[in-house]
């Protein structure tokens, strides 16, 4: 069984892979290189990453609204001291992503990165 820490690492890895994927594309003009990426493929990958994150996170709306009210009101009045305990329980993990889905996504990202190097 996958622990919440492992799930967090999986989501972090997916996000890091997206960042790594975007870096060569963003730096390409500076290095005078060209790299062709299918925009539809990028859109599909983005949608799948968001689906993974959305399906494995839960937001407690009552706690989120309480934090929003507290800090929204405080920001109107000047400086704010943030208490990390206020944010506990607002977002929680509610499952784990399919290892096959994450592996497939990472493989597709690696292929895109490899094609741009």
DSSP file (Angstrom, degrees, kcal/mol; ACC not computed):
  #  RESIDUE AA STRUCTURE BP1 BP2  ACC     N-H-->O    O-->H-N    N-H-->O    O-->H-N    TCO  KAPPA ALPHA  PHI   PSI    X-CA   Y-CA   Z-CA
    1    1 A X              0   0    0      0, 0.0     2,-0.4     0, 0.0     0, 0.0   0.000 360.0 360.0 360.0 140.0    0.0    0.0    0.0
    2    2 A X        -     0   0    0      1,-0.0     2,-0.1     4,-0.0    93,-0.0  -0.658 360.0-136.3 -85.2 131.6    1.3    3.5   -0.9
    3    3 A X     >  -     0   0    0     -2,-0.4     4,-2.3     1,-0.1     5,-0.2  -0.393  24.6-108.9 -80.7 162.3    1.7    5.8    2.0
    4    4 A X  H  > S+     0   0    0      1,-0.2     4,-2.7     2,-0.2     5,-0.2   0.864 122.0  55.7 -57.8 -35.1    0.7    9.5    1.9
    5    5 A X  H  > S+     0   0    0      2,-0.2     4,-2.3     1,-0.2    -1,-0.2   0.906 107.2  48.6 -64.1 -39.6    4.3   10.4    1.8
    6    6 A X  H  > S+     0   0    0      2,-0.2     4,-2.5     1,-0.2    -2,-0.2   0.901 111.2  50.3 -66.4 -40.2    4.8    8.2   -1.3
    7    7 A X  H  X S+     0   0    0     -4,-2.3     4,-2.6     2,-0.2     5,-0.2   0.924 110.0  50.4 -61.2 -45.0    1.7    9.8   -2.9
    8    8 A X  H  X S+     0   0    0     -4,-2.7     4,-2.6     1,-0.2    -2,-0.2   0.909 110.7  49.2 -60.5 -41.9    3.1   13.2   -2.2
    9    9 A X  H  X S+     0   0    0     -4,-2.3     4,-2.9     2,-0.2    -1,-0.2   0.897 109.8  52.6 -63.8 -39.6    6.4   12.2   -3.8
   10   10 A X  H  X S+     0   0    0     -4,-2.5     4,-2.3     2,-0.2    -2,-0.2   0.930 112.3  43.4 -62.2 -46.1    4.6   10.9   -6.8
   11   11 A X  H  X S+     0   0    0     -4,-2.6     4,-2.5     2,-0.2    -1,-0.2   0.903 114.4  51.2 -66.2 -40.1    2.7   14.1   -7.4
   12   12 A X  H  X S+     0   0    0     -4,-2.6     4,-2.8    -5,-0.2    -2,-0.2   0.904 109.3  50.9 -62.2 -41.3    5.9   16.1   -6.7
   13   13 A X  H  X S+     0   0    0     -4,-2.9     4,-2.6     2,-0.2    -2,-0.2   0.915 109.5  50.2 -63.0 -42.9    7.8   13.9   -9.3
   14   14 A X  H  X S+     0   0    0     -4,-2.3     4,-2.1     2,-0.2    -2,-0.2   0.936 113.1  45.9 -61.4 -45.7    5.0   14.6  -11.8
   15   15 A X  H  X S+     0   0    0     -4,-2.5     4,-2.3     1,-0.2    -2,-0.2   0.896 112.5  50.9 -64.8 -39.4    5.2   18.3  -11.2
   16   16 A X  H  X S+     0   0    0     -4,-2.8     4,-2.9     1,-0.2    -1,-0.2   0.893 108.4  52.3 -64.2 -38.9    9.0   18.3  -11.3
   17   17 A X  H  X S+     0   0    0     -4,-2.6     4,-2.4     2,-0.2    -1,-0.2   0.902 108.4  50.8 -64.4 -39.2    8.9   16.4  -14.6
   18   18 A X  H  X S+     0   0    0     -4,-2.1     4,-2.4     2,-0.2    -2,-0.2   0.917 110.9  48.9 -62.3 -42.0    6.6   19.0  -16.0
   19   19 A X  H  X S+     0   0    0     -4,-2.3     4,-1.9     1,-0.2    -2,-0.2   0.921 112.2  48.1 -63.3 -43.1    9.0   21.7  -14.9
   20   20 A X  H  X S+     0   0    0     -4,-2.9     4,-1.0     1,-0.2    -1,-0.2   0.866 111.5  51.3 -63.9 -35.1   11.9   19.8  -16.5
   21   21 A X  H  X S+     0   0    0     -4,-2.4     4,-0.8    -5,-0.2    -2,-0.2   0.899 111.5  46.3 -68.8 -39.3    9.8   19.5  -19.6
   22   22 A X  H  X S+     0   0    0     -4,-2.4     4,-2.6     1,-0.2     5,-0.2   0.801  99.6  70.6 -74.1 -28.4    9.1   23.2  -19.8
   23   23 A X  H  X S+     0   0    0     -4,-1.9     4,-2.4     1,-0.2     5,-0.2   0.927  98.6  45.6 -57.9 -50.2   12.6   24.3  -19.1
   24   24 A X  H  X S+     0   0    0     -4,-1.0     4,-1.4     1,-0.2    -1,-0.2   0.880 114.2  50.2 -62.9 -34.1   14.1   23.2  -22.5
   25   25 A X  H  X S+     0   0    0     -4,-0.8     4,-0.5     2,-0.2    -1,-0.2   0.913 113.8  44.4 -67.9 -41.7   11.1   24.7  -24.3
   26   26 A X  H  < S+     0   0    0     -4,-2.6     4,-0.3     1,-0.2     3,-0.3   0.835 118.7  42.8 -71.7 -32.7   11.6   28.0  -22.4
   27   27 A X  H >X S+     0   0    0     -4,-2.4     4,-1.9    -5,-0.2     3,-0.6   0.657  90.6  89.9 -87.4 -17.0   15.3   28.1  -22.9
   28   28 A X  H 3<>S+     0   0    0     -4,-1.4     5,-2.4     1,-0.3     4,-0.5   0.865  85.4  49.7 -52.0 -46.3   15.3   27.0  -26.5
   29   29 A X  T ><5S+     0   0    0     -4,-0.5     3,-0.8    -3,-0.3    -1,-0.3   0.878 109.9  52.5 -63.7 -33.9   15.1   30.5  -28.0
   30   30 A X  T <45S+     0   0    0     -3,-0.6    -1,-0.2    -4,-0.3    -2,-0.2   0.882 113.0  43.4 -66.3 -38.0   18.0   31.7  -25.8
   31   31 A X  T 3<5S-     0   0    0     -4,-1.9    -1,-0.2     2,-0.1    -2,-0.2   0.399 111.0-121.5 -88.5   2.9   20.2   28.8  -27.0
   32   32 A X  T < 5 +     0   0    0     -3,-0.8     2,-0.3    -4,-0.5    -3,-0.2   0.846  69.6 132.3  57.5  36.4   19.1   29.2  -30.6
   33   33 A X      < -     0   0    0     -5,-2.4     2,-0.4    -6,-0.2    -1,-0.2  -0.775  48.6-139.4-108.8 159.2   17.8   25.7  -30.7
   34   34 A X        +     0   0    0     -2,-0.3     2,-0.4    -3,-0.1    -9,-0.0  -0.940  18.1 179.2-120.3 148.2   14.4   24.6  -32.0
   35   35 A X        -     0   0    0     -2,-0.4     2,-0.6   -10,-0.1    81,-0.1  -0.965  16.8-147.6-146.9 125.1   12.2   22.0  -30.5
   36   36 A X        +     0   0    0     -2,-0.4     2,-0.4    79,-0.2    -2,-0.0  -0.841  19.0 179.2 -99.9 125.1    8.8   21.0  -31.8
   37   37 A X        -     0   0    0     -2,-0.6     2,-0.6    79,-0.0     3,-0.1  -0.988  32.3-119.7-126.9 133.4    6.2   20.0  -29.3
   38   38 A X     >  -     0   0    0     -2,-0.4     4,-2.1     1,-0.2     3,-0.2  -0.601  18.3-154.3 -72.2 115.8    2.7   18.9  -30.1
   39   39 A X  H  > S+     0   0    0     -2,-0.6     4,-2.6     1,-0.2     5,-0.2   0.859  94.0  55.9 -62.6 -36.6    0.4   21.4  -28.3
   40   40 A X  H  > S+     0   0    0      2,-0.2     4,-2.3     1,-0.2    -1,-0.2   0.897 107.5  49.3 -62.4 -39.3   -2.4   18.9  -28.2
   41   41 A X  H  > S+     0   0    0      2,-0.2     4,-2.5    -3,-0.2    -2,-0.2   0.909 110.9  49.9 -65.4 -41.8   -0.1   16.4  -26.4
   42   42 A X  H  X S+     0   0    0     -4,-2.1     4,-2.5     2,-0.2    -2,-0.2   0.909 110.9  49.5 -62.3 -42.8    0.9   19.1  -23.9
   43   43 A X  H  X S+     0   0    0     -4,-2.6     4,-2.3     2,-0.2    -2,-0.2   0.904 111.3  49.0 -62.9 -42.4   -2.7   20.0  -23.3
   44   44 A X  H  X S+     0   0    0     -4,-2.3     4,-2.4     2,-0.2    -2,-0.2   0.909 111.4  48.9 -64.4 -43.0   -3.6   16.3  -22.7
   45   45 A X  H  X S+     0   0    0     -4,-2.5     4,-2.4     2,-0.2    -2,-0.2   0.921 111.0  50.5 -63.5 -43.9   -0.6   15.9  -20.3
   46   46 A X  H  X S+     0   0    0     -4,-2.5     4,-2.4     1,-0.2    -2,-0.2   0.924 110.9  49.3 -59.8 -44.8   -1.6   19.0  -18.3
   47   47 A X  H  X S+     0   0    0     -4,-2.3     4,-2.4     1,-0.2    -1,-0.2   0.908 110.9  49.7 -61.6 -42.7   -5.2   17.7  -18.1
   48   48 A X  H  X S+     0   0    0     -4,-2.4     4,-2.3     2,-0.2    -1,-0.2   0.893 109.9  50.4 -65.8 -39.6   -4.0   14.3  -16.8
   49   49 A X  H  X S+     0   0    0     -4,-2.4     4,-2.5     2,-0.2    -2,-0.2   0.935 112.3  47.3 -63.1 -45.5   -1.7   15.8  -14.2
   50   50 A X  H  X S+     0   0    0     -4,-2.4     4,-3.0     1,-0.2     5,-0.2   0.885 110.7  52.3 -63.7 -37.5   -4.6   18.0  -12.9
   51   51 A X  H  X S+     0   0    0     -4,-2.4     4,-2.4     2,-0.2    -1,-0.2   0.909 109.5  49.4 -63.4 -41.5   -6.9   15.0  -12.9
   52   52 A X  H  X S+     0   0    0     -4,-2.3     4,-0.8     2,-0.2    -2,-0.2   0.941 114.8  44.1 -61.4 -47.6   -4.4   13.0  -10.8
   53   53 A X  H >X S+     0   0    0     -4,-2.5     3,-0.9     1,-0.2     4,-0.5   0.940 115.3  47.6 -64.5 -47.2   -4.0   15.9   -8.4
   54   54 A X  H >< S+     0   0    0     -4,-3.0     3,-0.7     1,-0.2    -1,-0.2   0.873 111.0  50.9 -63.2 -37.8   -7.8   16.5   -8.1
   55   55 A X  H 3< S+     0   0    0     -4,-2.4    -1,-0.2     1,-0.2    -2,-0.2   0.629 115.0  43.1 -77.5 -10.6   -8.7   12.9   -7.7
   56   56 A X  H << S+     0   0    0     -3,-0.9    38,-1.7    -4,-0.8     2,-0.4   0.313 103.0  72.3-118.5   8.3   -6.2   12.4   -4.8
   57   57 A X  E <<  -A   93   0A   0     -3,-0.7     2,-0.4    -4,-0.5    36,-0.2  -0.940  57.4-161.2-123.0 147.9   -6.7   15.6   -2.8
   58   58 A X  E     -A   92   0A   0     34,-2.9    34,-2.6    -2,-0.4     2,-0.5  -0.991   6.0-154.9-126.6 135.9   -9.6   16.6   -0.6
   59   59 A X  E     -A   91   0A   0     -2,-0.4     2,-1.0    32,-0.2    32,-0.2  -0.950  12.1-141.9-113.8 125.2  -10.3   20.2    0.5
   60   60 A X     >  -     0   0    0     30,-2.6     4,-2.6    -2,-0.5     5,-0.2  -0.752  15.4-164.2 -83.3 103.3  -12.3   20.9    3.7
   61   61 A X  H  > S+     0   0    0     -2,-1.0     4,-2.6     1,-0.2     5,-0.2   0.833  83.6  55.4 -64.1 -33.7  -14.4   23.8    2.6
   62   62 A X  H  > S+     0   0    0      2,-0.2     4,-2.0     1,-0.2    -1,-0.2   0.941 112.5  41.6 -64.3 -46.3  -15.3   24.9    6.1
   63   63 A X  H  > S+     0   0    0      2,-0.2     4,-2.4     1,-0.2     5,-0.2   0.902 114.2  52.6 -67.3 -40.0  -11.7   25.1    7.2
   64   64 A X  H  X S+     0   0    0     -4,-2.6     4,-2.5     1,-0.2    -2,-0.2   0.916 110.4  47.6 -62.2 -42.7  -10.7   26.8    4.0
   65   65 A X  H  X S+     0   0    0     -4,-2.6     4,-2.7     2,-0.2    -1,-0.2   0.877 110.0  52.9 -66.0 -36.9  -13.4   29.4    4.4
   66   66 A X  H  X S+     0   0    0     -4,-2.0     4,-2.5     2,-0.2    -2,-0.2   0.919 111.7  45.4 -63.8 -43.1  -12.4   30.0    8.0
   67   67 A X  H  X S+     0   0    0     -4,-2.4     4,-2.7     2,-0.2     5,-0.4   0.913 112.2  52.2 -65.4 -42.3   -8.7   30.6    6.9
   68   68 A X  H  X S+     0   0    0     -4,-2.5     4,-2.3    -5,-0.2     5,-0.2   0.925 112.2  45.3 -60.1 -45.6   -9.9   32.8    4.1
   69   69 A X  H  X S+     0   0    0     -4,-2.7     4,-2.4     2,-0.2     5,-0.3   0.940 114.2  48.9 -63.1 -47.1  -12.0   34.9    6.5
   70   70 A X  H  X S+     0   0    0     -4,-2.5     4,-1.8     1,-0.2    -2,-0.2   0.949 120.7  33.6 -60.6 -51.6   -9.3   35.2    9.1
   71   71 A X  H  X S+     0   0    0     -4,-2.7     4,-2.2     2,-0.2    -1,-0.2   0.788 115.1  57.7 -80.9 -26.3   -6.5   36.2    6.7
   72   72 A X  H  X S+     0   0    0     -4,-2.3     4,-1.0    -5,-0.4    -2,-0.2   0.934 111.6  42.2 -64.5 -45.3   -8.7   38.2    4.4
   73   73 A X  H  X S+     0   0    0     -4,-2.4     4,-0.7    -5,-0.2     3,-0.4   0.900 114.5  51.5 -66.5 -40.9   -9.8   40.4    7.3
   74   74 A X  H >< S+     0   0    0     -4,-1.8     3,-0.8    -5,-0.3     4,-0.5   0.878 105.1  55.8 -65.5 -37.8   -6.3   40.6    8.7
   75   75 A X  H >< S+     0   0    0     -4,-2.2     3,-0.5     1,-0.2    -1,-0.2   0.793 102.0  57.5 -66.7 -26.8   -4.8   41.7    5.3
   76   76 A X  H 3< S+     0   0    0     -4,-1.0    -1,-0.2    -3,-0.4    -2,-0.2   0.770 108.0  48.2 -71.3 -24.7   -7.3   44.6    5.1
   77   77 A X  T << S-     0   0    0     -3,-0.8     2,-0.4    -4,-0.7    -1,-0.2   0.418 117.4 -94.0-100.5   1.3   -5.9   45.9    8.4
   78   78 A X  S <  S+     0   0    0     -3,-0.5    -1,-0.2    -4,-0.5     0, 0.0  -0.948  81.5  21.7 128.4-148.1   -2.1   45.8    7.9
   79   79 A X        -     0   0    0     -2,-0.4     2,-0.4    -3,-0.1    -2,-0.1  -0.204  62.9-152.2 -63.9 150.9    0.6   43.3    8.6
   80   80 A X        -     0   0    0     -5,-0.1     2,-0.6     2,-0.0    -1,-0.1  -0.977  10.6-152.4-128.9 135.8   -0.3   39.7    9.2
   81   81 A X        -     0   0    0     -2,-0.4     2,-0.5     2,-0.0    -7,-0.0  -0.946  22.9-142.5-104.5 123.4    1.4   37.0   11.2
   82   82 A X        -     0   0    0     -2,-0.6     2,-0.7     3,-0.0     3,-0.1  -0.728   7.2-156.9 -92.6 130.0    0.7   33.5    9.7
   83   83 A X    >   -     0   0    0     -2,-0.5     3,-2.0     1,-0.1     4,-0.4  -0.921   7.4-152.9-103.1 113.2    0.1   30.6   12.0
   84   84 A X  G >  S+     0   0    0     -2,-0.7     3,-1.4     1,-0.3     4,-0.4   0.780  91.9  68.9 -57.3 -26.6    0.8   27.3   10.1
   85   85 A X  G >  S+     0   0    0      1,-0.3     3,-0.9     2,-0.2    -1,-0.3   0.768  86.6  67.8 -64.4 -24.1   -1.6   25.5   12.4
   86   86 A X  G <  S+     0   0    0     -3,-2.0    -1,-0.3     1,-0.2    -2,-0.2   0.791 100.1  49.6 -63.2 -26.5   -4.5   27.4   10.7
   87   87 A X  G X> S+     0   0    0     -3,-1.4     3,-1.8    -4,-0.4     4,-0.5   0.535  81.0 117.8 -93.0  -7.4   -3.8   25.5    7.5
   88   88 A X  T <4 S+     0   0    0     -3,-0.9     4,-0.1    -4,-0.4    -3,-0.0  -0.406  84.2  10.4 -63.6 131.0   -3.8   22.0    9.0
   89   89 A X  T 34 S+     0   0    0      2,-0.4   -29,-0.3    -2,-0.1    -1,-0.3   0.381  93.8 108.8  84.7  -3.8   -6.5   19.9    7.6
   90   90 A X  T <4 S+     0   0    0     -3,-1.8   -30,-2.6     1,-0.2     2,-0.4   0.941  89.3  25.6 -68.5 -45.6   -7.5   22.3    4.8
   91   91 A X  E  < S+A   59   0A   0     -4,-0.5    -2,-0.4   -32,-0.2     2,-0.3  -0.970  77.2 169.7-119.6 132.6   -6.0   19.9    2.2
   92   92 A X  E     -A   58   0A   0    -34,-2.6   -34,-2.9    -2,-0.4     2,-0.3  -0.970  35.9-106.8-139.4 156.6   -5.7   16.2    2.7
   93   93 A X  E     -A   57   0A   0     -2,-0.3   -36,-0.2   -36,-0.2     3,-0.1  -0.602  27.8-177.7 -80.0 140.9   -4.8   13.2    0.7
   94   94 A X        -     0   0    0    -38,-1.7     2,-0.3    -2,-0.3   -37,-0.2  -0.100  60.5 -28.2-132.2  37.5   -7.7   10.9   -0.1
   95   95 A X  S    S-     0   0    0    -39,-0.4     2,-0.3   -93,-0.0    -1,-0.1  -0.972  70.9 -83.5 150.6-163.7   -6.2    8.1   -2.1
   96   96 A X        -     0   0    0     -2,-0.3     2,-0.1   -41,-0.1     3,-0.1  -0.993  36.6-108.9-140.8 147.5   -3.3    7.3   -4.3
   97   97 A X        -     0   0    0     -2,-0.3     2,-0.3     1,-0.1   -45,-0.0  -0.384  46.0 -92.3 -72.7 154.9   -2.8    7.7   -8.0
   98   98 A X     >  -     0   0    0      1,-0.2     4,-2.4    -2,-0.1     5,-0.2  -0.524  29.6-143.3 -65.4 123.0   -2.7    4.7  -10.2
   99   99 A X  H  > S+     0   0    0     -2,-0.3     4,-2.6     1,-0.2     5,-0.2   0.871 101.7  53.4 -57.5 -36.1    1.0    3.7  -10.5
  100  100 A X  H  > S+     0   0    0      2,-0.2     4,-2.5     1,-0.2    -1,-0.2   0.902 109.0  48.5 -65.7 -39.9    0.4    2.7  -14.2
  101  101 A X  H  > S+     0   0    0      2,-0.2     4,-2.4     1,-0.2    -2,-0.2   0.926 113.5  46.1 -65.6 -44.7   -1.1    6.1  -14.9
  102  102 A X  H  X S+     0   0    0     -4,-2.4     4,-2.8     2,-0.2     5,-0.2   0.918 113.6  49.4 -64.3 -43.5    1.8    8.0  -13.3
  103  103 A X  H  X S+     0   0    0     -4,-2.6     4,-2.5    -5,-0.2    -2,-0.2   0.921 111.7  48.7 -62.3 -43.9    4.3    5.7  -15.0
  104  104 A X  H  X S+     0   0    0     -4,-2.5     4,-2.3     2,-0.2    -2,-0.2   0.917 112.5  48.4 -61.5 -43.8    2.7    6.3  -18.4
  105  105 A X  H  X S+     0   0    0     -4,-2.4     4,-2.3     1,-0.2    -2,-0.2   0.925 112.4  47.8 -62.7 -46.0    2.6   10.0  -17.8
  106  106 A X  H  X S+     0   0    0     -4,-2.8     4,-2.6     1,-0.2    -1,-0.2   0.882 110.5  52.4 -64.0 -38.0    6.3   10.1  -16.8
  107  107 A X  H  X S+     0   0    0     -4,-2.5     4,-2.2    -5,-0.2    -1,-0.2   0.922 109.9  48.4 -63.3 -43.8    7.3    8.0  -19.8
  108  108 A X  H  X S+     0   0    0     -4,-2.3     4,-1.9     2,-0.2    -2,-0.2   0.900 112.4  48.8 -64.5 -40.1    5.5   10.4  -22.2
  109  109 A X  H  X S+     0   0    0     -4,-2.3     4,-2.7     2,-0.2    -2,-0.2   0.912 109.8  51.6 -64.6 -42.3    7.1   13.4  -20.5
  110  110 A X  H  X S+     0   0    0     -4,-2.6     4,-2.8     1,-0.2    -2,-0.2   0.886 108.4  52.1 -61.3 -38.8   10.5   11.7  -20.8
  111  111 A X  H  X S+     0   0    0     -4,-2.2     4,-1.9     2,-0.2    -1,-0.2   0.895 110.2  48.0 -65.0 -39.6   10.0   11.1  -24.5
  112  112 A X  H  X S+     0   0    0     -4,-1.9     4,-0.9     2,-0.2    -2,-0.2   0.935 113.2  47.9 -65.3 -45.4    9.1   14.7  -25.0
  113  113 A X  H >< S+     0   0    0     -4,-2.7     3,-0.8     1,-0.2     4,-0.3   0.924 111.3  50.6 -60.8 -44.9   12.2   15.9  -23.1
  114  114 A X  H >< S+     0   0    0     -4,-2.8     3,-1.1     1,-0.3    -1,-0.2   0.863 106.2  55.2 -62.2 -36.7   14.4   13.5  -25.0
  115  115 A X  H 3< S+     0   0    0     -4,-1.9    -1,-0.3     1,-0.2   -79,-0.2   0.722 107.8  50.7 -70.1 -19.4   13.0   14.7  -28.4
  116  116 A X  T <<        0   0    0     -4,-0.9    -1,-0.2    -3,-0.8    -2,-0.2   0.381 360.0 360.0 -99.0   4.0   14.0   18.3  -27.4
  117  117 A X    <         0   0    0     -3,-1.1    -1,-0.2    -4,-0.3    -2,-0.1   0.453 360.0 360.0 -98.6 360.0   17.6   17.6  -26.4
